Amino acid sequence: MDAEIKEIVQVMDDIINDTSVPRNIRRAVADAKELVLKKEGDPVVNITEAIYILDEASNDINMPMHTRTQVWQIMGALESYREKIKG
């Protein structure tokens, strides 16, 4: 796993372990993390699916603002990484 993905996963773990974040949002971030780390299938497709999950979760009105900012940062990092591996 390269350094970019490690950083992204670390921020995801921070959200997943933050009990001030609603459970459904933590679950969505965990699902997205699973896709990012998935070994099977096309990594570009997996990352795209993860971005969609995070985008949907970021629209939840119950999401704390600091978490929303983290989710947007994760999405941006995943989009950059996806473009990089597309080559």
KOLDREN-854822 format. One line per 3 residues: their letters; for each residue x, y, z negated of C-alpha. Coordinates in nm, 3 decimals, decimal comma. Layout:
BEGIN
A> X/Y/Z ~ ...;
***
This chain:
BEGIN
MDA> 0,000/0,000/0,000 ~ 0,150/0,333/0,093 ~ 0,183/0,638/-0,134;
EIK> -0,111/0,827/0,020 ~ -0,354/0,545/-0,052 ~ -0,211/0,500/-0,404;
EIV> -0,282/0,868/-0,478 ~ -0,635/0,846/-0,339 ~ -0,708/0,529/-0,537;
QVM> -0,574/0,692/-0,855 ~ -0,822/0,980/-0,822 ~ -1,099/0,729/-0,749;
DDI> -1,004/0,538/-1,065 ~ -1,020/0,862/-1,265 ~ -1,379/0,914/-1,149;
IND> -1,476/0,550/-1,202 ~ -1,347/0,563/-1,562 ~ -1,502/0,904/-1,643;
TSV> -1,809/0,832/-1,855 ~ -1,940/1,187/-1,803 ~ -2,008/1,095/-1,439;
PRN> -2,346/0,927/-1,374 ~ -2,325/0,551/-1,324 ~ -2,463/0,555/-0,968;
IRR> -2,188/0,795/-0,859 ~ -1,917/0,588/-1,030 ~ -2,058/0,281/-0,852;
AVA> -2,047/0,460/-0,514 ~ -1,684/0,561/-0,573 ~ -1,601/0,202/-0,675;
DAK> -1,766/0,072/-0,355 ~ -1,566/0,321/-0,148 ~ -1,245/0,220/-0,327;
ELV> -1,315/-0,145/-0,247 ~ -1,346/-0,057/0,122 ~ -1,024/0,148/0,119;
LKK> -0,833/-0,145/-0,036 ~ -1,002/-0,412/0,180 ~ -0,751/-0,626/0,369;
EGD> -0,999/-0,775/0,618 ~ -1,132/-0,590/0,918 ~ -1,025/-0,271/1,086;
PVV> -0,884/-0,022/0,832 ~ -1,016/0,272/1,036 ~ -1,370/0,131/1,015;
NIT> -1,333/0,055/0,643 ~ -1,211/0,406/0,567 ~ -1,491/0,557/0,776;
EAI> -1,747/0,355/0,578 ~ -1,586/0,472/0,252 ~ -1,611/0,835/0,369;
YIL> -1,983/0,791/0,445 ~ -2,046/0,642/0,100 ~ -1,861/0,930/-0,068;
DEA> -2,040/1,188/0,146 ~ -2,376/1,049/0,044 ~ -2,274/1,043/-0,323;
SND> -2,145/1,402/-0,306 ~ -2,499/1,520/-0,229 ~ -2,631/1,386/-0,562;
INM> -2,755/1,683/-0,767 ~ -2,652/1,507/-1,090 ~ -2,285/1,501/-0,995;
PMH> -2,070/1,725/-1,217 ~ -1,903/2,003/-1,017 ~ -1,548/1,893/-1,104;
TRT> -1,631/1,544/-0,977 ~ -1,782/1,683/-0,657 ~ -1,456/1,870/-0,595;
QVW> -1,257/1,549/-0,653 ~ -1,484/1,356/-0,415 ~ -1,439/1,621/-0,146;
QIM> -1,061/1,603/-0,193 ~ -1,074/1,223/-0,161 ~ -1,282/1,251/0,156;
GAL> -1,037/1,499/0,307 ~ -0,740/1,278/0,220 ~ -0,914/0,972/0,366;
ESY> -0,997/1,161/0,687 ~ -0,632/1,266/0,723 ~ -0,511/0,915/0,654;
REK> -0,761/0,769/0,902 ~ -0,636/1,003/1,175 ~ -0,277/0,910/1,094;
IKG> -0,338/0,534/1,125 ~ -0,548/0,577/1,439 ~ -0,222/0,686/1,596;
***
